[in-house]
């Protein structure tokens, strides 16, 4: 009696699984390269005293350009803009990283290690869970808007432990975003959208790292 493989049943699933693993490796490779560009950007801008806002605007431009390039199927351009996003993001936060690197280098290592563990654990959950996380991601988006408003209020109103409250809420928001982005990666085994998903995962990791820096660097201070 012929097997399922001989009849052709199961081959599509096998091919889909192989493709999903291939795209996963491709996306994570893009994320790793983008993180490398971010580290390079932080190093290149280590002595710059001004220009941070310009780097932020360039980040935004790269994000919009990446979306447009991916929509038109221009993967090479999208990948280039992804790496540009990493470079400008690193240059934007360079003063913060340099400050901690000089004042307390252990904080940078703790933040980096915690971010890696966080991404591994939350990403594994998002990639393997069968629960649809799209609804949670929409709620997290509104939560992000709320915490940004809280941060704005905290600039003008003295709120006890505002920094640590802000950091914990942002971390909770990006926990949802990270899980959702890894779920999107599993659900979209396509090289065309790989730079977009890589950008989302990079921004998750990047923001979590900044939050970890704040927490380990004295987020409990008023």
MDAnalysis code that builds the backbone (N, CA, C; Angstrom):
import MDAnalysis as mda
import numpy as np

u = mda.Universe.empty(666, n_residues=222, atom_resindex=np.repeat(np.arange(222), 3), trajectory=True)
u.add_TopologyAttr("name", ["N", "CA", "C"] * 222)
u.add_TopologyAttr("resid", np.arange(1, 223))
u.add_TopologyAttr("resname", ["UNK", "UNK", "UNK", "UNK", "UNK", "UNK", "UNK", "UNK", "UNK", "UNK", "UNK", "UNK", "UNK", "UNK", "UNK", "UNK", "UNK", "UNK", "UNK", "UNK", "UNK", "UNK", "UNK", "UNK", "UNK", "UNK", "UNK", "UNK", "UNK", "UNK", "UNK", "UNK", "UNK", "UNK", "UNK", "UNK", "UNK", "UNK", "UNK", "UNK", "UNK", "UNK", "UNK", "UNK", "UNK", "UNK", "UNK", "UNK", "UNK", "UNK", "UNK", "UNK", "UNK", "UNK", "UNK", "UNK", "UNK", "UNK", "UNK", "UNK", "UNK", "UNK", "UNK", "UNK", "UNK", "UNK", "UNK", "UNK", "UNK", "UNK", "UNK", "UNK", "UNK", "UNK", "UNK", "UNK", "UNK", "UNK", "UNK", "UNK", "UNK", "UNK", "UNK", "UNK", "UNK", "UNK", "UNK", "UNK", "UNK", "UNK", "UNK", "UNK", "UNK", "UNK", "UNK", "UNK", "UNK", "UNK", "UNK", "UNK", "UNK", "UNK", "UNK", "UNK", "UNK", "UNK", "UNK", "UNK", "UNK", "UNK", "UNK", "UNK", "UNK", "UNK", "UNK", "UNK", "UNK", "UNK", "UNK", "UNK", "UNK", "UNK", "UNK", "UNK", "UNK", "UNK", "UNK", "UNK", "UNK", "UNK", "UNK", "UNK", "UNK", "UNK", "UNK", "UNK", "UNK", "UNK", "UNK", "UNK", "UNK", "UNK", "UNK", "UNK", "UNK", "UNK", "UNK", "UNK", "UNK", "UNK", "UNK", "UNK", "UNK", "UNK", "UNK", "UNK", "UNK", "UNK", "UNK", "UNK", "UNK", "UNK", "UNK", "UNK", "UNK", "UNK", "UNK", "UNK", "UNK", "UNK", "UNK", "UNK", "UNK", "UNK", "UNK", "UNK", "UNK", "UNK", "UNK", "UNK", "UNK", "UNK", "UNK", "UNK", "UNK", "UNK", "UNK", "UNK", "UNK", "UNK", "UNK", "UNK", "UNK", "UNK", "UNK", "UNK", "UNK", "UNK", "UNK", "UNK", "UNK", "UNK", "UNK", "UNK", "UNK", "UNK", "UNK", "UNK", "UNK", "UNK", "UNK", "UNK", "UNK", "UNK", "UNK", "UNK", "UNK", "UNK", "UNK", "UNK", "UNK", "UNK"])
u.atoms.positions = np.array([
    [0.859, -1.197, 0.000],
    [0.000, 0.000, 0.000],
    [0.886, 1.236, 0.000],
    [0.638, 2.192, -0.888],
    [1.488, 3.370, -0.955],
    [1.369, 4.222, 0.300],
    [2.473, 4.876, 0.643],
    [2.482, 5.746, 1.814],
    [1.902, 7.105, 1.440],
    [1.653, 7.922, 2.470],
    [1.156, 9.282, 2.232],
    [2.168, 10.072, 1.404],
    [3.487, 9.857, 1.676],
    [4.502, 10.603, 0.954],
    [4.493, 10.228, -0.524],
    [4.291, 8.917, -0.819],
    [4.266, 8.465, -2.196],
    [3.054, 9.006, -2.949],
    [1.953, 9.170, -2.241],
    [0.755, 9.725, -2.857],
    [0.825, 11.246, -3.005],
    [1.805, 11.843, -2.339],
    [1.935, 13.299, -2.415],
    [1.359, 14.001, -1.222],
    [0.612, 13.283, -0.357],
    [0.060, 13.917, 0.832],
    [1.198, 14.197, 1.822],
    [1.117, 15.372, 2.419],
    [2.119, 15.734, 3.419],
    [3.305, 16.461, 2.827],
    [3.501, 16.388, 1.501],
    [4.634, 17.081, 0.916],
    [4.483, 18.587, 1.026],
    [3.252, 19.081, 0.821],
    [3.034, 20.523, 0.948],
    [3.354, 21.009, 2.339],
    [2.936, 20.246, 3.353],
    [3.215, 20.630, 4.733],
    [4.712, 20.638, 4.986],
    [5.417, 19.613, 4.423],
    [6.854, 19.547, 4.629],
    [7.552, 20.735, 3.974],
    [7.106, 21.035, 2.726],
    [7.701, 22.162, 2.038],
    [7.416, 23.465, 2.768],
    [6.167, 23.594, 3.254],
    [5.815, 24.797, 3.999],
    [6.663, 24.928, 5.256],
    [6.866, 23.807, 5.946],
    [7.688, 23.829, 7.144],
    [9.118, 24.212, 6.832],
    [9.670, 23.649, 5.743],
    [11.033, 23.994, 5.347],
    [11.133, 25.469, 4.974],
    [10.144, 25.956, 4.264],
    [10.158, 27.371, 3.860],
    [10.037, 28.273, 5.078],
    [9.166, 27.889, 6.008],
    [8.994, 28.701, 7.218],
    [10.307, 28.776, 7.999],
    [11.002, 27.648, 8.110],
    [12.284, 27.657, 8.823],
    [13.321, 28.490, 8.069],
    [13.282, 28.402, 6.739],
    [14.224, 29.181, 5.941],
    [13.973, 30.676, 6.092],
    [12.699, 31.072, 6.014],
    [12.360, 32.493, 6.167],
    [12.674, 32.961, 7.588],
    [12.410, 32.106, 8.572],
    [12.733, 32.461, 9.961],
    [14.226, 32.762, 10.092],
    [15.057, 31.881, 9.550],
    [16.496, 32.116, 9.614],
    [16.899, 33.379, 8.887],
    [16.247, 33.623, 7.747],
    [16.546, 34.832, 6.967],
    [16.179, 36.088, 7.753],
    [15.000, 36.086, 8.350],
    [14.557, 37.254, 9.117],
    [15.461, 37.495, 10.317],
    [15.788, 36.448, 11.047],
    [16.630, 36.624, 12.224],
    [18.037, 37.052, 11.838],
    [18.491, 36.615, 10.651],
    [19.771, 37.106, 10.159],
    [19.717, 38.595, 9.870],
    [18.611, 39.046, 9.278],
    [18.426, 40.476, 9.037],
    [18.387, 41.258, 10.348],
    [17.693, 40.689, 11.336],
    [17.616, 41.358, 12.642],
    [19.010, 41.479, 13.257],
    [19.786, 40.406, 13.192],
    [21.135, 40.428, 13.758],
    [22.002, 41.473, 13.060],
    [21.919, 41.538, 11.724],
    [22.691, 42.534, 10.983],
    [22.251, 43.951, 11.350],
    [20.938, 44.151, 11.504],
    [20.427, 45.475, 11.859],
    [20.898, 45.883, 13.247],
    [20.927, 44.932, 14.167],
    [21.468, 45.222, 15.498],
    [22.950, 45.581, 15.416],
    [23.667, 44.911, 14.513],
    [25.063, 45.264, 14.305],
    [25.220, 46.688, 13.789],
    [24.352, 47.093, 12.865],
    [24.381, 48.467, 12.372],
    [24.034, 49.454, 13.492],
    [23.115, 49.066, 14.372],
    [22.767, 49.938, 15.500],
    [23.968, 50.130, 16.424],
    [24.689, 49.041, 16.693],
    [25.890, 49.139, 17.530],
    [26.942, 50.019, 16.854],
    [27.078, 49.859, 15.526],
    [28.032, 50.692, 14.790],
    [27.619, 52.161, 14.841],
    [26.314, 52.422, 14.723],
    [25.838, 53.795, 14.790],
    [26.104, 54.432, 16.143],
    [25.881, 53.665, 17.199],
    [26.148, 54.181, 18.546],
    [27.628, 54.512, 18.713],
    [28.472, 53.691, 18.113],
    [29.923, 53.938, 18.200],
    [30.334, 55.155, 17.374],
    [29.805, 55.251, 16.159],
    [30.178, 56.365, 15.283],
    [29.756, 57.714, 15.853],
    [28.636, 57.737, 16.569],
    [28.108, 58.999, 17.098],
    [28.512, 59.241, 18.550],
    [29.487, 58.489, 19.025],
    [29.836, 58.542, 20.458],
    [30.339, 59.919, 20.890],
    [30.927, 60.683, 19.973],
    [31.474, 61.996, 20.336],
    [30.592, 63.147, 19.880],
    [29.449, 62.822, 19.267],
    [28.564, 63.888, 18.787],
    [27.747, 64.452, 19.937],
    [27.686, 65.753, 20.005],
    [26.943, 66.421, 21.074],
    [25.561, 66.876, 20.620],
    [25.382, 67.045, 19.325],
    [24.103, 67.497, 18.786],
    [23.711, 66.625, 17.595],
    [22.515, 66.832, 17.094],
    [22.063, 66.126, 15.899],
    [21.169, 64.939, 16.177],
    [20.860, 64.686, 17.450],
    [20.044, 63.525, 17.781],
    [18.685, 63.541, 17.130],
    [18.054, 64.704, 17.075],
    [16.726, 64.794, 16.489],
    [16.772, 64.501, 14.993],
    [17.853, 64.877, 14.335],
    [18.010, 64.584, 12.907],
    [18.061, 63.077, 12.691],
    [18.779, 62.371, 13.546],
    [18.865, 60.914, 13.425],
    [17.494, 60.272, 13.630],
    [16.710, 60.845, 14.542],
    [15.358, 60.332, 14.770],
    [14.500, 60.500, 13.516],
    [14.593, 61.662, 12.889],
    [13.833, 61.899, 11.661],
    [14.281, 60.949, 10.554],
    [15.569, 60.669, 10.485],
    [16.079, 59.732, 9.488],
    [15.570, 58.319, 9.761],
    [15.438, 57.971, 11.042],
    [14.822, 56.685, 11.405],
    [13.416, 56.577, 10.817],
    [12.621, 57.615, 11.067],
    [11.237, 57.614, 10.583],
    [11.201, 57.513, 9.062],
    [12.098, 58.240, 8.400],
    [12.148, 58.204, 6.933],
    [12.475, 56.796, 6.444],
    [13.388, 56.112, 7.136],
    [13.743, 54.745, 6.748],
    [12.554, 53.800, 6.917],
    [11.785, 54.003, 7.975],
    [10.620, 53.137, 8.212],
    [9.603, 53.295, 7.089],
    [9.284, 54.541, 6.739],
    [8.304, 54.765, 5.669],
    [8.850, 54.283, 4.324],
    [10.123, 54.534, 4.083],
    [10.722, 54.078, 2.844],
    [10.757, 52.566, 2.749],
    [11.036, 51.908, 3.870],
    [11.052, 50.447, 3.899],
    [9.674, 49.882, 3.574],
    [8.645, 50.474, 4.148],
    [7.282, 50.008, 3.880],
    [6.934, 50.157, 2.404],
    [7.308, 51.284, 1.821],
    [7.011, 51.514, 0.407],
    [7.788, 50.545, -0.476],
    [9.056, 50.314, -0.160],
    [9.877, 49.414, -0.964],
    [9.364, 47.983, -0.879],
    [8.965, 47.547, 0.332],
    [8.446, 46.191, 0.494],
    [7.133, 46.023, -0.267],
    [6.292, 47.045, -0.253],
    [5.009, 46.968, -0.955],
    [5.204, 46.831, -2.461],
    [6.311, 47.361, -2.965],
    [6.595, 47.280, -4.399],
    [7.478, 46.082, -4.747],
    [7.761, 45.248, -3.752],
    [8.554, 44.052, -3.999],
    [10.032, 44.316, -4.204],
    [10.516, 45.475, -3.791],
    [11.933, 45.821, -3.945],
    [12.678, 45.424, -2.675],
    [12.968, 44.133, -2.595],
    [13.531, 43.568, -1.367],
    [14.913, 44.131, -1.054],
    [15.740, 44.314, -2.078],
    [17.090, 44.822, -1.832],
    [17.064, 46.234, -1.254],
    [16.197, 47.080, -1.812],
    [16.067, 48.438, -1.283],
    [15.508, 48.405, 0.125],
    [14.520, 47.539, 0.362],
    [13.939, 47.424, 1.705],
    [14.996, 46.983, 2.713],
    [15.850, 46.059, 2.316],
    [16.907, 45.585, 3.210],
    [17.905, 46.702, 3.504],
    [18.251, 47.485, 2.477],
    [19.164, 48.615, 2.683],
    [18.573, 49.624, 3.657],
    [17.291, 49.923, 3.504],
    [16.630, 50.866, 4.409],
    [16.520, 50.289, 5.820],
    [16.366, 48.974, 5.913],
    [16.352, 48.320, 7.226],
    [17.667, 48.543, 7.945],
    [18.769, 48.350, 7.243],
    [20.080, 48.569, 7.861],
    [20.290, 50.047, 8.191],
    [19.750, 50.934, 7.331],
    [19.816, 52.358, 7.643],
    [19.045, 52.689, 8.907],
    [17.897, 52.041, 9.075],
    [17.108, 52.220, 10.296],
    [17.934, 51.862, 11.521],
    [18.626, 50.729, 11.460],
    [19.462, 50.327, 12.581],
    [20.575, 51.321, 12.853],
    [21.224, 51.782, 11.789],
    [22.333, 52.729, 11.943],
    [21.868, 54.018, 12.611],
    [20.779, 54.598, 12.112],
    [20.308, 55.878, 12.660],
    [19.723, 55.707, 14.064],
    [19.100, 54.559, 14.329],
    [18.603, 54.304, 15.680],
    [19.757, 54.263, 16.671],
    [20.848, 53.605, 16.282],
    [22.020, 53.557, 17.153],
    [22.624, 54.924, 17.375],
    [22.669, 55.734, 16.329],
    [23.221, 57.085, 16.466],
    [22.332, 57.947, 17.346],
    [21.017, 57.732, 17.258],
    [20.082, 58.521, 18.061],
    [20.261, 58.274, 19.556],
    [20.454, 57.009, 19.943],
    [20.570, 56.688, 21.384],
    [22.013, 56.646, 21.854],
    [22.954, 57.000, 20.983],
    [24.364, 56.934, 21.349],
    [24.698, 57.687, 22.643],
    [24.195, 58.920, 22.851],
    [24.532, 59.615, 24.107],
    [24.123, 58.838, 25.352],
    [22.963, 58.184, 25.304],
    [22.497, 57.405, 26.455],
    [23.394, 56.200, 26.699],
    [23.715, 55.474, 25.631],
    [24.558, 54.289, 25.773],
    [25.960, 54.684, 26.240],
    [26.504, 55.755, 25.674],
    [27.841, 56.218, 26.054],
    [27.865, 56.640, 27.518],
    [26.798, 57.298, 27.957],
    [26.726, 57.719, 29.360],
    [26.843, 56.522, 30.303],
    [26.038, 55.485, 30.047],
    [26.083, 54.311, 30.915],
    [27.380, 53.529, 30.732],
    [27.906, 53.495, 29.519],
    [29.152, 52.776, 29.272],
    [30.309, 53.395, 30.057],
    [30.266, 54.707, 30.245],
    [31.324, 55.392, 30.985],
    [31.075, 55.384, 32.487],
    [29.818, 55.586, 32.890],
    [29.513, 55.705, 34.313],
    [29.359, 54.352, 35.004],
    [28.773, 53.389, 34.307],
    [28.546, 52.063, 34.896],
    [28.402, 51.035, 33.782],
    [29.524, 50.528, 33.244],
    [29.462, 49.605, 32.099],
    [28.622, 48.365, 32.370],
    [28.551, 47.940, 33.631],
    [27.773, 46.754, 33.954],
    [26.308, 46.895, 33.583],
    [25.795, 48.123, 33.619],
    [24.400, 48.359, 33.269],
    [24.143, 47.981, 31.810],
    [25.084, 48.316, 30.936],
    [24.925, 48.013, 29.506],
    [24.901, 46.504, 29.290],
    [25.801, 45.776, 29.967],
    [25.840, 44.321, 29.823],
    [24.577, 43.670, 30.394],
    [24.129, 44.180, 31.531],
    [22.905, 43.638, 32.125],
    [21.703, 43.873, 31.219],
    [21.632, 45.075, 30.656],
    [20.514, 45.398, 29.764],
    [20.551, 44.525, 28.516],
    [21.743, 44.339, 27.943],
    [21.868, 43.531, 26.732],
    [21.508, 42.075, 27.014],
    [22.014, 41.528, 28.133],
    [21.710, 40.142, 28.476],
    [20.236, 39.929, 28.767],
    [19.636, 40.859, 29.495],
    [18.215, 40.748, 29.821],
    [17.353, 40.865, 28.571],
    [17.764, 41.739, 27.653],
    [17.017, 41.892, 26.408],
    [17.076, 40.613, 25.587],
    [18.239, 39.979, 25.535],
    [18.378, 38.724, 24.791],
    [17.489, 37.635, 25.383],
    [17.503, 37.509, 26.717],
    [16.656, 36.504, 27.370],
    [15.177, 36.805, 27.147],
    [14.829, 38.068, 27.267],
    [13.443, 38.495, 27.061],
    [12.977, 38.147, 25.652],
    [13.782, 38.508, 24.650],
    [13.408, 38.261, 23.263],
    [13.287, 36.771, 22.983],
    [14.228, 35.986, 23.517],
    [14.169, 34.548, 23.307],
    [12.912, 33.929, 23.892],
    [12.583, 34.303, 25.125],
    [11.421, 33.712, 25.794],
    [10.113, 34.164, 25.167],
    [9.952, 35.470, 24.995],
    [8.700, 36.001, 24.454],
    [8.551, 35.619, 22.979],
    [9.650, 35.659, 22.244],
    [9.596, 35.279, 20.835],
    [9.218, 33.818, 20.664],
    [9.752, 32.952, 21.520],
    [9.402, 31.532, 21.436],
    [7.922, 31.314, 21.708],
    [7.398, 32.060, 22.681],
    [5.962, 31.949, 22.959],
    [5.142, 32.401, 21.753],
    [5.491, 33.559, 21.204],
    [4.738, 34.077, 20.070],
    [4.805, 33.163, 18.856],
    [5.941, 32.520, 18.649],
    [6.117, 31.670, 17.474],
    [5.385, 30.334, 17.615],
    [5.217, 29.874, 18.840],
    [4.641, 28.539, 19.037],
    [3.180, 28.549, 19.470],
    [2.700, 29.663, 20.023],
    [1.331, 29.669, 20.518],
    [0.319, 29.594, 19.382],
    [-0.818, 28.965, 19.659],
    [-1.912, 28.915, 18.688],
    [-2.939, 30.011, 18.943],
    [-2.747, 30.748, 19.997],
    [-3.666, 31.833, 20.313],
    [-3.420, 33.005, 19.365],
    [-4.494, 33.567, 18.834],
    [-4.398, 34.724, 17.953],
    [-4.069, 35.962, 18.798],
    [-2.913, 36.561, 18.536],
    [-2.450, 37.692, 19.338],
    [-2.767, 39.043, 18.705],
    [-3.509, 39.051, 17.591],
    [-3.778, 40.323, 16.912],
    [-4.607, 41.264, 17.780],
    [-5.579, 40.720, 18.507],
    [-6.383, 41.565, 19.387],
    [-5.548, 42.165, 20.503],
    [-4.668, 41.360, 21.084],
    [-3.786, 41.862, 22.142],
    [-2.849, 42.930, 21.605],
    [-2.402, 42.766, 20.352],
    [-1.515, 43.766, 19.753],
    [-2.229, 45.100, 19.564],
    [-3.507, 45.049, 19.176],
    [-4.273, 46.304, 19.035],
    [-4.421, 46.988, 20.384],
    [-4.677, 46.220, 21.423],
    [-4.774, 46.807, 22.760],
    [-3.429, 47.384, 23.197],
    [-2.353, 46.689, 22.858],
    [-1.023, 47.169, 23.218],
    [-0.701, 48.487, 22.522],
    [-1.203, 48.645, 21.294],
    [-0.978, 49.909, 20.584],
    [-1.617, 51.074, 21.339],
    [-2.838, 50.885, 21.795],
    [-3.486, 51.942, 22.569],
    [-2.794, 52.127, 23.918],
    [-2.273, 51.029, 24.467],
    [-1.501, 51.140, 25.695],
    [-0.246, 51.967, 25.487],
    [0.381, 51.807, 24.312],
    [1.572, 52.598, 24.001],
    [1.235, 54.078, 23.900],
    [0.106, 54.392, 23.267],
    [-0.320, 55.792, 23.197],
    [-0.557, 56.352, 24.597],
    [-1.172, 55.527, 25.446],
    [-1.430, 55.965, 26.812],
    [-0.161, 56.225, 27.599],
    [0.831, 55.344, 27.443],
    [2.068, 55.511, 28.213],
    [2.877, 56.696, 27.685],
    [2.770, 56.978, 26.388],
    [3.428, 58.174, 25.853],
    [2.798, 59.433, 26.440],
    [1.464, 59.416, 26.584],
    [0.778, 60.536, 27.214],
    [1.203, 60.665, 28.673],
    [1.330, 59.533, 29.357],
    [1.797, 59.541, 30.747],
    [3.195, 60.148, 30.847],
    [4.070, 59.765, 29.904],
    [5.418, 60.313, 29.915],
    [5.431, 61.815, 29.702],
    [4.526, 62.289, 28.835],
    [4.439, 63.731, 28.597],
    [3.970, 64.464, 29.846],
    [2.973, 63.896, 30.518],
    [2.471, 64.504, 31.753],
    [3.558, 64.522, 32.816],
    [4.350, 63.434, 32.883],
    [5.390, 63.321, 33.910],
    [6.490, 64.361, 33.737],
    [6.605, 64.907, 32.521],
    [7.596, 65.958, 32.303],
    [7.218, 67.225, 33.059],
    [5.923, 67.484, 33.167],
    [5.452, 68.724, 33.775],
    [4.909, 68.539, 35.196],
    [4.576, 67.310, 35.553],
    [4.010, 67.042, 36.885],
    [4.896, 66.032, 37.607],
    [5.235, 66.333, 38.837],
    [6.081, 65.431, 39.617],
    [5.260, 64.213, 40.054],
    [5.582, 63.065, 39.499],
    [4.903, 61.813, 39.840],
    [5.925, 60.873, 40.484],
    [5.686, 60.445, 41.716],
    [6.653, 59.552, 42.368],
    [6.925, 58.298, 41.540],
    [8.208, 57.997, 41.374],
    [8.642, 56.794, 40.645],
    [8.093, 56.755, 39.219],
    [7.936, 57.936, 38.616],
    [7.364, 57.992, 37.266],
    [8.205, 57.213, 36.266],
    [9.533, 57.277, 36.423],
    [10.411, 56.620, 35.457],
    [10.228, 55.103, 35.470],
    [10.147, 54.540, 36.667],
    [10.013, 53.084, 36.740],
    [8.616, 52.643, 36.310],
    [7.592, 53.440, 36.624],
    [6.230, 53.126, 36.164],
    [6.176, 53.142, 34.647],
    [6.753, 54.184, 34.064],
    [6.788, 54.308, 32.606],
    [7.509, 53.105, 31.987],
    [8.661, 52.745, 32.547],
    [9.466, 51.656, 31.990],
    [8.744, 50.322, 32.062],
    [8.091, 50.052, 33.182],
    [7.403, 48.771, 33.349],
    [6.233, 48.659, 32.369],
    [5.487, 49.744, 32.197],
    [4.353, 49.704, 31.266],
    [4.840, 49.528, 29.830],
    [5.904, 50.246, 29.463],
    [6.458, 50.100, 28.115],
    [6.946, 48.673, 27.899],
    [7.569, 48.095, 28.915],
    [8.037, 46.711, 28.798],
    [6.866, 45.761, 28.584],
    [5.763, 45.994, 29.283],
    [4.573, 45.161, 29.106],
    [4.016, 45.298, 27.688],
    [4.006, 46.526, 27.177],
    [3.508, 46.761, 25.822],
    [4.358, 46.027, 24.798],
    [5.674, 46.109, 24.946],
    [6.553, 45.473, 23.962],
    [6.657, 43.963, 24.168],
    [6.215, 43.480, 25.303],
    [6.066, 42.034, 25.449],
    [5.016, 41.527, 24.469],
    [3.905, 42.245, 24.393],
    [2.840, 41.868, 23.459],
    [3.308, 42.044, 22.017],
    [3.929, 43.181, 21.716],
    [4.387, 43.431, 20.349],
    [5.381, 42.375, 19.887],
    [6.302, 42.006, 20.772],
    [7.320, 41.022, 20.400],
    [6.684, 39.673, 20.103],
    [5.789, 39.225, 20.975],
    [5.111, 37.950, 20.744],
    [4.315, 37.994, 19.445],
    [3.635, 39.095, 19.198],
    [2.820, 39.223, 17.984],
    [3.684, 39.223, 16.730],
    [4.824, 39.908, 16.769],
    [5.682, 39.966, 15.590],
    [6.279, 38.603, 15.263],
    [6.599, 37.819, 16.275],
    [7.090, 36.465, 16.011],
    [5.960, 35.574, 15.486],
    [4.745, 35.830, 15.940],
    [3.621, 35.086, 15.390],
    [3.403, 35.463, 13.923],
    [3.549, 36.727, 13.600],
    [3.446, 37.164, 12.202],
    [4.527, 36.513, 11.346],
    [5.705, 36.364, 11.916],
    [6.794, 35.727, 11.187],
    [6.442, 34.288, 10.826],
    [5.831, 33.583, 11.771],
    [5.433, 32.197, 11.497],
    [4.306, 32.140, 10.474],
    [3.388, 33.099, 10.533],
    [2.212, 33.074, 9.656],
    [2.500, 33.594, 8.254],
    [3.651, 34.253, 8.051],
    [3.974, 34.838, 6.747],
    [5.351, 34.387, 6.286],
    [5.488, 33.124, 5.902],
    [6.793, 32.631, 5.442],
    [7.110, 33.135, 4.034],
    [7.332, 34.444, 3.913],
    [7.567, 35.069, 2.615],
    [8.810, 35.943, 2.693],
    [9.677, 35.792, 1.713],
    [10.882, 36.615, 1.684],
    [10.547, 38.071, 1.372],
    [9.429, 38.314, 0.695],
    [9.069, 39.680, 0.337],
    [8.784, 40.527, 1.569],
    [8.148, 39.936, 2.578],
    [7.817, 40.705, 3.792],
    [8.894, 40.564, 4.861],
    [9.955, 39.814, 4.576],
    [10.990, 39.578, 5.576],
    [11.594, 40.868, 6.125],
    [11.956, 41.860, 5.280],
    [12.522, 43.093, 5.839],
    [11.549, 43.838, 6.755],
    [10.247, 43.811, 6.424],
    [9.264, 44.489, 7.267],
    [9.160, 43.839, 8.636],
    [9.070, 42.504, 8.655],
    [8.969, 41.814, 9.939],
    [10.268, 41.956, 10.718],
    [11.395, 41.919, 10.006],
    [12.685, 42.121, 10.671],
    [12.757, 43.501, 11.311],
    [12.218, 44.513, 10.620],
    [12.205, 45.865, 11.181],
    [11.363, 45.916, 12.452],
    [10.201, 45.249, 12.431],
    [9.334, 45.240, 13.617],
    [10.035, 44.565, 14.791],
    [10.672, 43.420, 14.532],
    [11.360, 42.707, 15.612],
    [12.553, 43.514, 16.110],
    [13.268, 44.149, 15.186],
    [14.388, 45.002, 15.608],
    [13.911, 46.121, 16.523],
    [12.824, 46.787, 16.143],
    [12.314, 47.885, 16.973],
    [11.836, 47.380, 18.327],
    [11.266, 46.172, 18.361],
    [10.897, 45.573, 19.650],
    [12.133, 45.414, 20.531],
    [13.157, 44.792, 19.966],
    [14.387, 44.538, 20.723],
    [15.031, 45.853, 21.148],
    [15.080, 46.794, 20.235],
    [15.712, 48.084, 20.498],
    [15.026, 48.812, 21.652],
    [13.699, 48.850, 21.627],
    [12.963, 49.542, 22.684],
    [13.062, 48.820, 24.015],
    [13.049, 47.503, 23.981],
    [13.215, 46.751, 25.225],
    [14.597, 47.025, 25.821],
    [15.615, 47.090, 24.988],
    [16.965, 47.384, 25.465],
    [17.022, 48.749, 26.148],
    [16.382, 49.742, 25.548],
    [16.370, 51.081, 26.147],
    [15.659, 51.056, 27.502],
    [14.553, 50.309, 27.581],
    [13.830, 50.194, 28.848],
    [14.703, 49.501, 29.893],
    [15.388, 48.447, 29.480],
    [16.263, 47.731, 30.412],
    [17.393, 48.640, 30.905],
    [17.929, 49.456, 30.008],
    [18.948, 50.419, 30.432],
    [18.415, 51.342, 31.519],
    [17.194, 51.816, 31.318],
    [16.588, 52.717, 32.289],
    [16.372, 52.033, 33.633],
    [15.895, 50.783, 33.589],
    [15.616, 50.057, 34.835],
    [16.896, 49.722, 35.592],
    [17.872, 49.176, 34.883],
    [19.116, 48.802, 35.548],
    [19.971, 50.024, 35.898],
    [19.748, 51.113, 35.155],
    [20.552, 52.302, 35.398],
    [19.992, 53.250, 36.435],
    [18.909, 52.867, 37.086],
    [18.362, 53.716, 38.150],
    [16.966, 54.176, 37.896],
    [16.142, 53.289, 37.341],
    [14.751, 53.646, 37.068],
    [13.950, 53.900, 38.320],
    [14.501, 53.542, 39.487],
    [13.776, 53.767, 40.732],
    [14.003, 55.156, 41.294],
    [14.806, 55.969, 40.620],
    [15.030, 57.324, 41.109],
    [13.883, 58.231, 40.707],
    [13.588, 59.190, 41.532],
    [12.479, 60.117, 41.256],
    [12.921, 61.143, 40.258],
])
